[in-house]
Amino acid sequence: MNGMILSEKHIKKTQKRRRCEWCGEHIEQGDPSMVINAVWDDFQSVRFHPECHDGWSNSKMGLDDEWELHAQERGKPLEKGTL
Ligand SMILES: [Zn+2]
């Protein structure tokens, strides 16, 4: 199964309080966030803190590598093979 990123968008002010998929902490209303729209098994839209998006980008993972939602440290990349 091939994953594909459709879009990455920087939101200056988040409209509604959300949970970051990377670290599991809240993204407060009015704070910046990143939205990734992608197709993995099906269409998905995930929300990250900007620093968690950096952590995700800096993780040495391919698009098809799995990672656990809400289980990473805020802003930190995930080392491959730690799951
Ligand atoms: Zn986060």
PDB file of the backbone (N, CA, C, O) and the ligand in Angstrom, with CONECT records:
HET     ZN  A 101       1
ATOM      1  N   MET A   1       0.859  -1.207   0.000  1.00  0.00           N
ATOM      2  CA  MET A   1       0.000   0.000   0.000  1.00  0.00           C
ATOM      3  C   MET A   1       0.887   1.246   0.000  1.00  0.00           C
ATOM      4  O   MET A   1       1.750   1.402   0.864  1.00  0.00           O
ATOM      5  N   ASN A   2       0.676   2.100  -0.940  1.00  0.00           N
ATOM      6  CA  ASN A   2       1.478   3.314  -0.996  1.00  0.00           C
ATOM      7  C   ASN A   2       0.726   4.499  -0.403  1.00  0.00           C
ATOM      8  O   ASN A   2      -0.443   4.737  -0.707  1.00  0.00           O
ATOM      9  N   GLY A   3       1.419   5.220   0.439  1.00  0.00           N
ATOM     10  CA  GLY A   3       0.843   6.434   0.987  1.00  0.00           C
ATOM     11  C   GLY A   3       1.175   7.616   0.092  1.00  0.00           C
ATOM     12  O   GLY A   3       2.196   7.624  -0.596  1.00  0.00           O
ATOM     13  N   MET A   4       0.310   8.601   0.110  1.00  0.00           N
ATOM     14  CA  MET A   4       0.560   9.782  -0.696  1.00  0.00           C
ATOM     15  C   MET A   4       0.049  11.008   0.046  1.00  0.00           C
ATOM     16  O   MET A   4      -1.090  11.042   0.513  1.00  0.00           O
ATOM     17  N   ILE A   5       0.910  12.013   0.145  1.00  0.00           N
ATOM     18  CA  ILE A   5       0.492  13.268   0.772  1.00  0.00           C
ATOM     19  C   ILE A   5      -0.182  14.146  -0.268  1.00  0.00           C
ATOM     20  O   ILE A   5       0.381  14.412  -1.329  1.00  0.00           O
ATOM     21  N   LEU A   6      -1.361  14.583   0.035  1.00  0.00           N
ATOM     22  CA  LEU A   6      -2.093  15.435  -0.903  1.00  0.00           C
ATOM     23  C   LEU A   6      -1.794  16.898  -0.653  1.00  0.00           C
ATOM     24  O   LEU A   6      -1.598  17.673  -1.589  1.00  0.00           O
ATOM     25  N   SER A   7      -1.762  17.265   0.609  1.00  0.00           N
ATOM     26  CA  SER A   7      -1.459  18.657   0.916  1.00  0.00           C
ATOM     27  C   SER A   7      -0.984  18.796   2.353  1.00  0.00           C
ATOM     28  O   SER A   7      -1.357  18.013   3.227  1.00  0.00           O
ATOM     29  N   GLU A   8      -0.160  19.800   2.579  1.00  0.00           N
ATOM     30  CA  GLU A   8       0.263  20.162   3.924  1.00  0.00           C
ATOM     31  C   GLU A   8      -0.023  21.643   4.076  1.00  0.00           C
ATOM     32  O   GLU A   8       0.408  22.464   3.266  1.00  0.00           O
ATOM     33  N   LYS A   9      -0.737  21.961   5.099  1.00  0.00           N
ATOM     34  CA  LYS A   9      -1.166  23.353   5.235  1.00  0.00           C
ATOM     35  C   LYS A   9      -0.833  23.883   6.616  1.00  0.00           C
ATOM     36  O   LYS A   9      -1.079  23.227   7.628  1.00  0.00           O
ATOM     37  N   HIS A  10      -0.275  25.067   6.639  1.00  0.00           N
ATOM     38  CA  HIS A  10      -0.010  25.725   7.918  1.00  0.00           C
ATOM     39  C   HIS A  10      -1.195  26.593   8.286  1.00  0.00           C
ATOM     40  O   HIS A  10      -1.579  27.492   7.538  1.00  0.00           O
ATOM     41  N   ILE A  11      -1.769  26.316   9.445  1.00  0.00           N
ATOM     42  CA  ILE A  11      -2.904  27.096   9.929  1.00  0.00           C
ATOM     43  C   ILE A  11      -2.380  28.076  10.971  1.00  0.00           C
ATOM     44  O   ILE A  11      -1.775  27.674  11.964  1.00  0.00           O
ATOM     45  N   LYS A  12      -2.617  29.359  10.738  1.00  0.00           N
ATOM     46  CA  LYS A  12      -2.090  30.355  11.682  1.00  0.00           C
ATOM     47  C   LYS A  12      -2.862  30.347  12.989  1.00  0.00           C
ATOM     48  O   LYS A  12      -2.281  30.437  14.070  1.00  0.00           O
ATOM     49  N   LYS A  13      -4.174  30.239  12.875  1.00  0.00           N
ATOM     50  CA  LYS A  13      -5.004  30.202  14.082  1.00  0.00           C
ATOM     51  C   LYS A  13      -5.970  29.032  13.987  1.00  0.00           C
ATOM     52  O   LYS A  13      -6.893  29.027  13.172  1.00  0.00           O
ATOM     53  N   THR A  14      -5.742  28.067  14.819  1.00  0.00           N
ATOM     54  CA  THR A  14      -6.611  26.895  14.835  1.00  0.00           C
ATOM     55  C   THR A  14      -7.994  27.304  15.336  1.00  0.00           C
ATOM     56  O   THR A  14      -8.125  27.972  16.362  1.00  0.00           O
ATOM     57  N   GLN A  15      -9.015  26.893  14.602  1.00  0.00           N
ATOM     58  CA  GLN A  15     -10.381  27.317  14.908  1.00  0.00           C
ATOM     59  C   GLN A  15     -10.923  26.679  16.171  1.00  0.00           C
ATOM     60  O   GLN A  15     -11.630  27.311  16.956  1.00  0.00           O
ATOM     61  N   LYS A  16     -10.584  25.437  16.348  1.00  0.00           N
ATOM     62  CA  LYS A  16     -11.191  24.656  17.418  1.00  0.00           C
ATOM     63  C   LYS A  16     -10.103  23.878  18.116  1.00  0.00           C
ATOM     64  O   LYS A  16      -9.128  23.466  17.489  1.00  0.00           O
ATOM     65  N   ARG A  17     -10.260  23.674  19.404  1.00  0.00           N
ATOM     66  CA  ARG A  17      -9.277  22.902  20.146  1.00  0.00           C
ATOM     67  C   ARG A  17      -9.182  21.486  19.567  1.00  0.00           C
ATOM     68  O   ARG A  17     -10.197  20.819  19.367  1.00  0.00           O
ATOM     69  N   ARG A  18      -7.967  21.045  19.304  1.00  0.00           N
ATOM     70  CA  ARG A  18      -7.752  19.734  18.696  1.00  0.00           C
ATOM     71  C   ARG A  18      -6.731  18.968  19.497  1.00  0.00           C
ATOM     72  O   ARG A  18      -6.097  19.499  20.409  1.00  0.00           O
ATOM     73  N   ARG A  19      -6.588  17.726  19.143  1.00  0.00           N
ATOM     74  CA  ARG A  19      -5.544  16.916  19.745  1.00  0.00           C
ATOM     75  C   ARG A  19      -4.494  16.650  18.684  1.00  0.00           C
ATOM     76  O   ARG A  19      -4.817  16.277  17.557  1.00  0.00           O
ATOM     77  N   CYS A  20      -3.238  16.844  19.050  1.00  0.00           N
ATOM     78  CA  CYS A  20      -2.139  16.587  18.124  1.00  0.00           C
ATOM     79  C   CYS A  20      -1.972  15.076  17.960  1.00  0.00           C
ATOM     80  O   CYS A  20      -1.879  14.345  18.946  1.00  0.00           O
ATOM     81  N   GLU A  21      -1.934  14.621  16.725  1.00  0.00           N
ATOM     82  CA  GLU A  21      -1.837  13.171  16.470  1.00  0.00           C
ATOM     83  C   GLU A  21      -0.452  12.645  16.819  1.00  0.00           C
ATOM     84  O   GLU A  21      -0.262  11.448  17.031  1.00  0.00           O
ATOM     85  N   TRP A  22       0.501  13.549  16.873  1.00  0.00           N
ATOM     86  CA  TRP A  22       1.876  13.115  17.143  1.00  0.00           C
ATOM     87  C   TRP A  22       2.121  12.910  18.634  1.00  0.00           C
ATOM     88  O   TRP A  22       2.567  11.841  19.051  1.00  0.00           O
ATOM     89  N   CYS A  23       1.828  13.932  19.436  1.00  0.00           N
ATOM     90  CA  CYS A  23       2.178  13.867  20.862  1.00  0.00           C
ATOM     91  C   CYS A  23       0.960  13.662  21.761  1.00  0.00           C
ATOM     92  O   CYS A  23       1.109  13.327  22.936  1.00  0.00           O
ATOM     93  N   GLY A  24      -0.229  13.859  21.226  1.00  0.00           N
ATOM     94  CA  GLY A  24      -1.425  13.648  22.026  1.00  0.00           C
ATOM     95  C   GLY A  24      -1.806  14.828  22.899  1.00  0.00           C
ATOM     96  O   GLY A  24      -2.835  14.801  23.574  1.00  0.00           O
ATOM     97  N   GLU A  25      -0.963  15.885  22.889  1.00  0.00           N
ATOM     98  CA  GLU A  25      -1.327  17.074  23.659  1.00  0.00           C
ATOM     99  C   GLU A  25      -2.315  17.916  22.852  1.00  0.00           C
ATOM    100  O   GLU A  25      -2.437  17.767  21.637  1.00  0.00           O
ATOM    101  N   HIS A  26      -2.996  18.781  23.540  1.00  0.00           N
ATOM    102  CA  HIS A  26      -3.967  19.614  22.840  1.00  0.00           C
ATOM    103  C   HIS A  26      -3.303  20.727  22.051  1.00  0.00           C
ATOM    104  O   HIS A  26      -2.256  21.252  22.429  1.00  0.00           O
ATOM    105  N   ILE A  27      -3.936  21.064  20.960  1.00  0.00           N
ATOM    106  CA  ILE A  27      -3.606  22.278  20.220  1.00  0.00           C
ATOM    107  C   ILE A  27      -4.726  23.241  20.574  1.00  0.00           C
ATOM    108  O   ILE A  27      -5.887  23.016  20.231  1.00  0.00           O
ATOM    109  N   GLU A  28      -4.374  24.297  21.250  1.00  0.00           N
ATOM    110  CA  GLU A  28      -5.414  25.197  21.743  1.00  0.00           C
ATOM    111  C   GLU A  28      -5.977  26.057  20.617  1.00  0.00           C
ATOM    112  O   GLU A  28      -5.305  26.344  19.626  1.00  0.00           O
ATOM    113  N   GLN A  29      -7.212  26.451  20.798  1.00  0.00           N
ATOM    114  CA  GLN A  29      -7.848  27.359  19.859  1.00  0.00           C
ATOM    115  C   GLN A  29      -7.012  28.631  19.735  1.00  0.00           C
ATOM    116  O   GLN A  29      -6.600  29.203  20.744  1.00  0.00           O
ATOM    117  N   GLY A  30      -6.760  29.076  18.500  1.00  0.00           N
ATOM    118  CA  GLY A  30      -5.983  30.290  18.276  1.00  0.00           C
ATOM    119  C   GLY A  30      -4.500  30.043  18.110  1.00  0.00           C
ATOM    120  O   GLY A  30      -3.762  30.936  17.694  1.00  0.00           O
ATOM    121  N   ASP A  31      -4.047  28.815  18.439  1.00  0.00           N
ATOM    122  CA  ASP A  31      -2.637  28.476  18.246  1.00  0.00           C
ATOM    123  C   ASP A  31      -2.411  27.980  16.815  1.00  0.00           C
ATOM    124  O   ASP A  31      -3.340  27.500  16.165  1.00  0.00           O
ATOM    125  N   PRO A  32      -1.170  28.099  16.331  1.00  0.00           N
ATOM    126  CA  PRO A  32      -0.888  27.574  14.994  1.00  0.00           C
ATOM    127  C   PRO A  32      -0.862  26.047  14.989  1.00  0.00           C
ATOM    128  O   PRO A  32      -0.580  25.420  16.010  1.00  0.00           O
ATOM    129  N   SER A  33      -1.154  25.465  13.848  1.00  0.00           N
ATOM    130  CA  SER A  33      -1.070  24.013  13.699  1.00  0.00           C
ATOM    131  C   SER A  33      -0.818  23.678  12.236  1.00  0.00           C
ATOM    132  O   SER A  33      -0.905  24.541  11.363  1.00  0.00           O
ATOM    133  N   MET A  34      -0.510  22.437  11.988  1.00  0.00           N
ATOM    134  CA  MET A  34      -0.311  21.945  10.621  1.00  0.00           C
ATOM    135  C   MET A  34      -1.354  20.881  10.329  1.00  0.00           C
ATOM    136  O   MET A  34      -1.631  20.016  11.160  1.00  0.00           O
ATOM    137  N   VAL A  35      -1.927  20.959   9.138  1.00  0.00           N
ATOM    138  CA  VAL A  35      -2.884  19.941   8.715  1.00  0.00           C
ATOM    139  C   VAL A  35      -2.296  19.187   7.534  1.00  0.00           C
ATOM    140  O   VAL A  35      -1.899  19.793   6.538  1.00  0.00           O
ATOM    141  N   ILE A  36      -2.243  17.898   7.643  1.00  0.00           N
ATOM    142  CA  ILE A  36      -1.781  17.060   6.542  1.00  0.00           C
ATOM    143  C   ILE A  36      -2.968  16.271   6.015  1.00  0.00           C
ATOM    144  O   ILE A  36      -3.615  15.535   6.760  1.00  0.00           O
ATOM    145  N   ASN A  37      -3.246  16.427   4.747  1.00  0.00           N
ATOM    146  CA  ASN A  37      -4.246  15.592   4.096  1.00  0.00           C
ATOM    147  C   ASN A  37      -3.508  14.561   3.278  1.00  0.00           C
ATOM    148  O   ASN A  37      -2.649  14.902   2.464  1.00  0.00           O
ATOM    149  N   ALA A  38      -3.831  13.323   3.484  1.00  0.00           N
ATOM    150  CA  ALA A  38      -3.075  12.260   2.831  1.00  0.00           C
ATOM    151  C   ALA A  38      -3.953  11.043   2.600  1.00  0.00           C
ATOM    152  O   ALA A  38      -5.013  10.880   3.205  1.00  0.00           O
ATOM    153  N   VAL A  39      -3.474  10.202   1.710  1.00  0.00           N
ATOM    154  CA  VAL A  39      -4.118   8.917   1.517  1.00  0.00           C
ATOM    155  C   VAL A  39      -3.148   7.855   1.994  1.00  0.00           C
ATOM    156  O   VAL A  39      -2.073   7.693   1.416  1.00  0.00           O
ATOM    157  N   TRP A  40      -3.508   7.139   3.028  1.00  0.00           N
ATOM    158  CA  TRP A  40      -2.757   5.952   3.388  1.00  0.00           C
ATOM    159  C   TRP A  40      -3.649   4.790   2.985  1.00  0.00           C
ATOM    160  O   TRP A  40      -3.755   4.500   1.793  1.00  0.00           O
ATOM    161  N   ASP A  41      -4.281   4.130   3.905  1.00  0.00           N
ATOM    162  CA  ASP A  41      -5.244   3.104   3.490  1.00  0.00           C
ATOM    163  C   ASP A  41      -6.500   3.746   2.921  1.00  0.00           C
ATOM    164  O   ASP A  41      -7.130   3.235   1.995  1.00  0.00           O
ATOM    165  N   ASP A  42      -6.834   4.876   3.506  1.00  0.00           N
ATOM    166  CA  ASP A  42      -7.935   5.671   2.972  1.00  0.00           C
ATOM    167  C   ASP A  42      -7.610   7.132   3.238  1.00  0.00           C
ATOM    168  O   ASP A  42      -6.548   7.441   3.778  1.00  0.00           O
ATOM    169  N   PHE A  43      -8.488   8.010   2.876  1.00  0.00           N
ATOM    170  CA  PHE A  43      -8.214   9.430   3.059  1.00  0.00           C
ATOM    171  C   PHE A  43      -8.120   9.768   4.540  1.00  0.00           C
ATOM    172  O   PHE A  43      -8.949   9.336   5.340  1.00  0.00           O
ATOM    173  N   GLN A  44      -7.109  10.538   4.893  1.00  0.00           N
ATOM    174  CA  GLN A  44      -6.957  10.936   6.281  1.00  0.00           C
ATOM    175  C   GLN A  44      -6.537  12.388   6.356  1.00  0.00           C
ATOM    176  O   GLN A  44      -5.839  12.910   5.486  1.00  0.00           O
ATOM    177  N   SER A  45      -6.979  13.010   7.407  1.00  0.00           N
ATOM    178  CA  SER A  45      -6.570  14.374   7.683  1.00  0.00           C
ATOM    179  C   SER A  45      -6.036  14.392   9.107  1.00  0.00           C
ATOM    180  O   SER A  45      -6.771  14.124  10.057  1.00  0.00           O
ATOM    181  N   VAL A  46      -4.768  14.704   9.248  1.00  0.00           N
ATOM    182  CA  VAL A  46      -4.186  14.696  10.577  1.00  0.00           C
ATOM    183  C   VAL A  46      -3.701  16.084  10.955  1.00  0.00           C
ATOM    184  O   VAL A  46      -3.324  16.888  10.103  1.00  0.00           O
ATOM    185  N   ARG A  47      -3.722  16.341  12.250  1.00  0.00           N
ATOM    186  CA  ARG A  47      -3.384  17.664  12.772  1.00  0.00           C
ATOM    187  C   ARG A  47      -2.177  17.540  13.694  1.00  0.00           C
ATOM    188  O   ARG A  47      -2.121  16.659  14.551  1.00  0.00           O
ATOM    189  N   PHE A  48      -1.216  18.435  13.504  1.00  0.00           N
ATOM    190  CA  PHE A  48      -0.017  18.418  14.337  1.00  0.00           C
ATOM    191  C   PHE A  48       0.266  19.803  14.906  1.00  0.00           C
ATOM    192  O   PHE A  48      -0.136  20.810  14.322  1.00  0.00           O
ATOM    193  N   HIS A  49       0.957  19.859  16.044  1.00  0.00           N
ATOM    194  CA  HIS A  49       1.629  21.107  16.414  1.00  0.00           C
ATOM    195  C   HIS A  49       2.683  21.380  15.336  1.00  0.00           C
ATOM    196  O   HIS A  49       3.199  20.435  14.739  1.00  0.00           O
ATOM    197  N   PRO A  50       3.012  22.644  15.074  1.00  0.00           N
ATOM    198  CA  PRO A  50       4.068  22.914  14.079  1.00  0.00           C
ATOM    199  C   PRO A  50       5.369  22.186  14.420  1.00  0.00           C
ATOM    200  O   PRO A  50       6.023  21.647  13.527  1.00  0.00           O
ATOM    201  N   GLU A  51       5.754  22.165  15.705  1.00  0.00           N
ATOM    202  CA  GLU A  51       7.006  21.504  16.073  1.00  0.00           C
ATOM    203  C   GLU A  51       6.889  19.979  15.947  1.00  0.00           C
ATOM    204  O   GLU A  51       7.880  19.289  15.707  1.00  0.00           O
ATOM    205  N   CYS A  52       5.678  19.474  16.112  1.00  0.00           N
ATOM    206  CA  CYS A  52       5.480  18.029  15.945  1.00  0.00           C
ATOM    207  C   CYS A  52       5.505  17.663  14.468  1.00  0.00           C
ATOM    208  O   CYS A  52       5.935  16.571  14.097  1.00  0.00           O
ATOM    209  N   HIS A  53       5.043  18.579  13.633  1.00  0.00           N
ATOM    210  CA  HIS A  53       5.166  18.362  12.191  1.00  0.00           C
ATOM    211  C   HIS A  53       6.640  18.277  11.812  1.00  0.00           C
ATOM    212  O   HIS A  53       7.031  17.453  10.985  1.00  0.00           O
ATOM    213  N   ASP A  54       7.460  19.142  12.429  1.00  0.00           N
ATOM    214  CA  ASP A  54       8.909  19.069  12.207  1.00  0.00           C
ATOM    215  C   ASP A  54       9.450  17.721  12.672  1.00  0.00           C
ATOM    216  O   ASP A  54      10.258  17.093  11.988  1.00  0.00           O
ATOM    217  N   GLY A  55       8.997  17.291  13.831  1.00  0.00           N
ATOM    218  CA  GLY A  55       9.430  16.001  14.361  1.00  0.00           C
ATOM    219  C   GLY A  55       9.059  14.860  13.430  1.00  0.00           C
ATOM    220  O   GLY A  55       9.847  13.944  13.194  1.00  0.00           O
ATOM    221  N   TRP A  56       7.860  14.934  12.915  1.00  0.00           N
ATOM    222  CA  TRP A  56       7.380  13.922  11.971  1.00  0.00           C
ATOM    223  C   TRP A  56       8.220  13.970  10.694  1.00  0.00           C
ATOM    224  O   TRP A  56       8.649  12.936  10.181  1.00  0.00           O
ATOM    225  N   SER A  57       8.452  15.200  10.183  1.00  0.00           N
ATOM    226  CA  SER A  57       9.250  15.360   8.958  1.00  0.00           C
ATOM    227  C   SER A  57      10.671  14.861   9.155  1.00  0.00           C
ATOM    228  O   SER A  57      11.283  14.308   8.241  1.00  0.00           O
ATOM    229  N   ASN A  58      11.189  15.065  10.368  1.00  0.00           N
ATOM    230  CA  ASN A  58      12.574  14.690  10.647  1.00  0.00           C
ATOM    231  C   ASN A  58      12.731  13.214  11.010  1.00  0.00           C
ATOM    232  O   ASN A  58      13.849  12.710  11.112  1.00  0.00           O
ATOM    233  N   SER A  59      11.631  12.542  11.201  1.00  0.00           N
ATOM    234  CA  SER A  59      11.704  11.114  11.510  1.00  0.00           C
ATOM    235  C   SER A  59      12.114  10.371  10.249  1.00  0.00           C
ATOM    236  O   SER A  59      11.635  10.650   9.151  1.00  0.00           O
ATOM    237  N   LYS A  60      13.004   9.428  10.439  1.00  0.00           N
ATOM    238  CA  LYS A  60      13.506   8.736   9.261  1.00  0.00           C
ATOM    239  C   LYS A  60      12.545   7.616   8.880  1.00  0.00           C
ATOM    240  O   LYS A  60      12.857   6.430   8.980  1.00  0.00           O
ATOM    241  N   MET A  61      11.377   8.039   8.443  1.00  0.00           N
ATOM    242  CA  MET A  61      10.363   7.060   8.089  1.00  0.00           C
ATOM    243  C   MET A  61       9.904   7.296   6.662  1.00  0.00           C
ATOM    244  O   MET A  61       9.866   8.429   6.180  1.00  0.00           O
ATOM    245  N   GLY A  62       9.567   6.233   6.015  1.00  0.00           N
ATOM    246  CA  GLY A  62       8.877   6.349   4.741  1.00  0.00           C
ATOM    247  C   GLY A  62       7.409   6.575   5.020  1.00  0.00           C
ATOM    248  O   GLY A  62       6.950   6.427   6.152  1.00  0.00           O
ATOM    249  N   LEU A  63       6.679   6.933   3.990  1.00  0.00           N
ATOM    250  CA  LEU A  63       5.254   7.183   4.170  1.00  0.00           C
ATOM    251  C   LEU A  63       4.498   5.949   4.630  1.00  0.00           C
ATOM    252  O   LEU A  63       3.439   6.056   5.248  1.00  0.00           O
ATOM    253  N   ASP A  64       5.036   4.795   4.331  1.00  0.00           N
ATOM    254  CA  ASP A  64       4.310   3.575   4.650  1.00  0.00           C
ATOM    255  C   ASP A  64       4.676   2.992   6.003  1.00  0.00           C
ATOM    256  O   ASP A  64       4.088   2.004   6.444  1.00  0.00           O
ATOM    257  N   ASP A  65       5.660   3.616   6.667  1.00  0.00           N
ATOM    258  CA  ASP A  65       5.987   3.148   8.009  1.00  0.00           C
ATOM    259  C   ASP A  65       4.887   3.574   8.966  1.00  0.00           C
ATOM    260  O   ASP A  65       4.349   4.677   8.869  1.00  0.00           O
ATOM    261  N   GLU A  66       4.570   2.695   9.874  1.00  0.00           N
ATOM    262  CA  GLU A  66       3.512   3.007  10.822  1.00  0.00           C
ATOM    263  C   GLU A  66       4.079   3.650  12.073  1.00  0.00           C
ATOM    264  O   GLU A  66       5.199   3.351  12.488  1.00  0.00           O
ATOM    265  N   TRP A  67       3.315   4.512  12.652  1.00  0.00           N
ATOM    266  CA  TRP A  67       3.676   5.095  13.938  1.00  0.00           C
ATOM    267  C   TRP A  67       2.405   5.207  14.758  1.00  0.00           C
ATOM    268  O   TRP A  67       1.292   5.273  14.238  1.00  0.00           O
ATOM    269  N   GLU A  68       2.619   5.223  16.029  1.00  0.00           N
ATOM    270  CA  GLU A  68       1.483   5.178  16.930  1.00  0.00           C
ATOM    271  C   GLU A  68       0.950   6.580  17.201  1.00  0.00           C
ATOM    272  O   GLU A  68       1.708   7.486  17.546  1.00  0.00           O
ATOM    273  N   LEU A  69      -0.347   6.746  17.043  1.00  0.00           N
ATOM    274  CA  LEU A  69      -0.960   8.046  17.295  1.00  0.00           C
ATOM    275  C   LEU A  69      -0.777   8.456  18.751  1.00  0.00           C
ATOM    276  O   LEU A  69      -0.880   7.631  19.659  1.00  0.00           O
ATOM    277  N   HIS A  70      -0.507   9.727  18.958  1.00  0.00           N
ATOM    278  CA  HIS A  70      -0.484  10.355  20.289  1.00  0.00           C
ATOM    279  C   HIS A  70       0.643   9.848  21.194  1.00  0.00           C
ATOM    280  O   HIS A  70       0.667  10.183  22.378  1.00  0.00           O
ATOM    281  N   ALA A  71       1.567   9.060  20.671  1.00  0.00           N
ATOM    282  CA  ALA A  71       2.536   8.386  21.547  1.00  0.00           C
ATOM    283  C   ALA A  71       3.937   8.984  21.494  1.00  0.00           C
ATOM    284  O   ALA A  71       4.840   8.510  22.183  1.00  0.00           O
ATOM    285  N   GLN A  72       4.122  10.016  20.685  1.00  0.00           N
ATOM    286  CA  GLN A  72       5.463  10.577  20.555  1.00  0.00           C
ATOM    287  C   GLN A  72       5.651  11.748  21.514  1.00  0.00           C
ATOM    288  O   GLN A  72       4.692  12.288  22.065  1.00  0.00           O
ATOM    289  N   GLU A  73       6.919  12.125  21.698  1.00  0.00           N
ATOM    290  CA  GLU A  73       7.185  13.303  22.510  1.00  0.00           C
ATOM    291  C   GLU A  73       7.015  14.541  21.657  1.00  0.00           C
ATOM    292  O   GLU A  73       7.401  14.561  20.488  1.00  0.00           O
ATOM    293  N   ARG A  74       6.443  15.561  22.238  1.00  0.00           N
ATOM    294  CA  ARG A  74       6.149  16.783  21.500  1.00  0.00           C
ATOM    295  C   ARG A  74       7.402  17.351  20.838  1.00  0.00           C
ATOM    296  O   ARG A  74       8.397  17.621  21.511  1.00  0.00           O
ATOM    297  N   GLY A  75       7.351  17.531  19.530  1.00  0.00           N
ATOM    298  CA  GLY A  75       8.445  18.140  18.775  1.00  0.00           C
ATOM    299  C   GLY A  75       9.613  17.235  18.512  1.00  0.00           C
ATOM    300  O   GLY A  75      10.583  17.653  17.880  1.00  0.00           O
ATOM    301  N   LYS A  76       9.552  15.994  18.982  1.00  0.00           N
ATOM    302  CA  LYS A  76      10.691  15.088  18.817  1.00  0.00           C
ATOM    303  C   LYS A  76      10.459  14.108  17.677  1.00  0.00           C
ATOM    304  O   LYS A  76       9.364  13.564  17.529  1.00  0.00           O
ATOM    305  N   PRO A  77      11.491  13.887  16.874  1.00  0.00           N
ATOM    306  CA  PRO A  77      11.338  12.876  15.832  1.00  0.00           C
ATOM    307  C   PRO A  77      11.285  11.471  16.416  1.00  0.00           C
ATOM    308  O   PRO A  77      11.782  11.221  17.514  1.00  0.00           O
ATOM    309  N   LEU A  78      10.689  10.581  15.683  1.00  0.00           N
ATOM    310  CA  LEU A  78      10.616   9.181  16.090  1.00  0.00           C
ATOM    311  C   LEU A  78      11.748   8.425  15.420  1.00  0.00           C
ATOM    312  O   LEU A  78      11.917   8.489  14.203  1.00  0.00           O
ATOM    313  N   GLU A  79      12.512   7.715  16.213  1.00  0.00           N
ATOM    314  CA  GLU A  79      13.570   6.892  15.636  1.00  0.00           C
ATOM    315  C   GLU A  79      12.933   5.649  15.055  1.00  0.00           C
ATOM    316  O   GLU A  79      12.083   5.006  15.672  1.00  0.00           O
ATOM    317  N   LYS A  80      13.365   5.332  13.858  1.00  0.00           N
ATOM    318  CA  LYS A  80      12.805   4.141  13.233  1.00  0.00           C
ATOM    319  C   LYS A  80      13.156   2.901  14.058  1.00  0.00           C
ATOM    320  O   LYS A  80      14.279   2.757  14.542  1.00  0.00           O
ATOM    321  N   GLY A  81      12.202   2.038  14.203  1.00  0.00           N
ATOM    322  CA  GLY A  81      12.465   0.785  14.894  1.00  0.00           C
ATOM    323  C   GLY A  81      12.227   0.843  16.394  1.00  0.00           C
ATOM    324  O   GLY A  81      12.558  -0.107  17.103  1.00  0.00           O
ATOM    325  N   THR A  82      11.658   1.938  16.896  1.00  0.00           N
ATOM    326  CA  THR A  82      11.422   2.022  18.331  1.00  0.00           C
ATOM    327  C   THR A  82      10.027   1.517  18.712  1.00  0.00           C
ATOM    328  O   THR A  82       9.704   1.400  19.894  1.00  0.00           O
ATOM    329  N   LEU A  83       9.218   1.226  17.718  1.00  0.00           N
ATOM    330  CA  LEU A  83       7.876   0.734  18.056  1.00  0.00           C
ATOM    331  C   LEU A  83       7.927  -0.738  18.447  1.00  0.00           C
ATOM    332  O   LEU A  83       6.894  -1.328  18.764  1.00  0.00           O
TER     333      LEU A  83
HETATM  334 ZN    ZN A 101       2.138  17.733  19.185  1.00  0.00          ZN2+
END
